[in-house]
Each structure stands twice: as structure tokens, then as C-alpha cells.
């Protein structure tokens, strides 16, 4: 087992999650209807920091762990009442939205880095 949940990492590699993470407007919808800030975009500087953090071994280990806690976390088992299922779903959606926001920032940081390095090439 590579994390707190059996078989989670082989099924959902962070590299695959990065390529399929929703855009910022999609993440905003994932947070709806909870009252939160309208702007989930952390800014280009933070995106670049997160991309480079993910690019080293220690940073990747932390991002993998955060993915285990968020986007790869299993849906909780609930009782047979609709209310308990709705509460569990809301909690799960909020948890995964945080993970997807992190992964979206990393993916966009990679694109920013590629743009910067292309513009510096002679």
C-alpha cells in the first residue's frame, strides 16, 4: 500500500490527474453553493512555485500525500438515510475540490514555465 488507501495511487496517478483537472470556473462550481472567495486562482507566482515544488522528490511526495487525502480519497460509507448521504457527498466534494485546485495550479504552473523557457530561447 502506497498511502492511507489501498490501491489508490496505481489507479489515479497524479500525472493523469494533472491532465484532467477542471479549470478554475469548474472548480468554482465544485465549491458552489458554499460561500467562499470568488477567485480560486492563486496567481502565476504561486503556480510556478507549486510546479517546481512538484518537480522535486520531496515536493512530489507531499503532493502525492495531499492527493491521497483529497482527490484519491474514497467516498465515505454512509447509512441509508438521504440526509447522511447528502452530507457525506458535500464533505467529499469539498475535499476533492481542494485537491483539484492544487493540481490545476501545478498544471498551469507547468504551462507558465514552458512559456517562459520558450520565450528565453534564442
N, C-alpha and C positions, 0 to 999 in steps of 0.2 A: 504494500500500500504506500503510495507516494504522498499522501496528505491525510487530512482527517476523514475523508470519504473514500471508500474502496472504489477503485476503477475510475475515478473522476478524471484524472489527468490524461490517461490514454484516450478517453472518449472526447475530451474537449481541450485540445492543445491551445495555449494562449495565442500562438501564431495564427491558428484558424479563427479564434475569437476576434483577434485584431482585424482580420479581413472582413468580418461580418458584423461588426459593432454598429448599432444605429447611429445616425448623425445627431447633431445637437437638438434639432427640433423633435426627433423621435424620442430622445432621452427626456426632453421636457414633457412629452406626452406620457412617458412611463411614470413620471412623478405626479401627474395630474390625478386627483384634484387637490392633493396636499398643497398647502400654502408654503411655497419656497421661493427663493430668488428666481427671477425670470431668466437670468443669464447663467447657463451652466458652463459656458466656455471659459476655461481657466486662463486664456491668453497664450500667445505664441511662446513667450519665455518659459512658462510652466510646461507647455507641451514639449519643448525641446529638452528641458531638464528631465522630464519623465521618460522620454525616448532614450536618452543617454543612460539614465538610471537602469532602464530595462536592458540596455545593451551590455551591461557587465554582469558577471556571475552572481555577485551578492544582490544586486538590484533585481535580477531576474528571479532569484529565489523568493524575494519578498513579494514581487508581483504575482508569482505562481501561488503563493500562500493567500494573498488577497483574492485571487480568482477562486481559490478553494472556498473561501468564506463568502463569496458573493455570487458570481455567475455560474460557478460549478456546484454550488450548494444544492442539495436535493430539496425538492418541495416537501414541506413538513407534512407528516401524517396528522390527520385531524379526525375528529369524531364525525358522527353522522349528521350533526346539526348544520344547517346552511350558514348560520352566523359564524360558527367557528371556522368553517371553510373559507368564508369571505375574509375574516380577519387574518387567517394564515396566508391567504393569497396576497393580501395587501402588504403584509410584512415581507413576504418573499419577493414581491415586485420591487419594493423599496430597496431591499438588499441587493438585488441584481442590478437595479438602475445605478447604484453607486459603482459597482464593478464595471458596468458598460461605460460609464462616464470616464473612468480611469483608462480603460482600454481605448476608447475613442481618442482621448488626449495623446496617448502613446502613438497611435496610428497617424494622427495628424502631425505629431512631432516628427515622425519619420519623414513624412512628405515635406515638411518645412526644411528639414536637414538636407534632403535630396535637392530641393530647390536652391538652397544656399550653396551647396557644393557645386551644383551645375553652373550657377552664376559666377563662381570664382574660377572655374576652369577657363584657360586661355582660348 
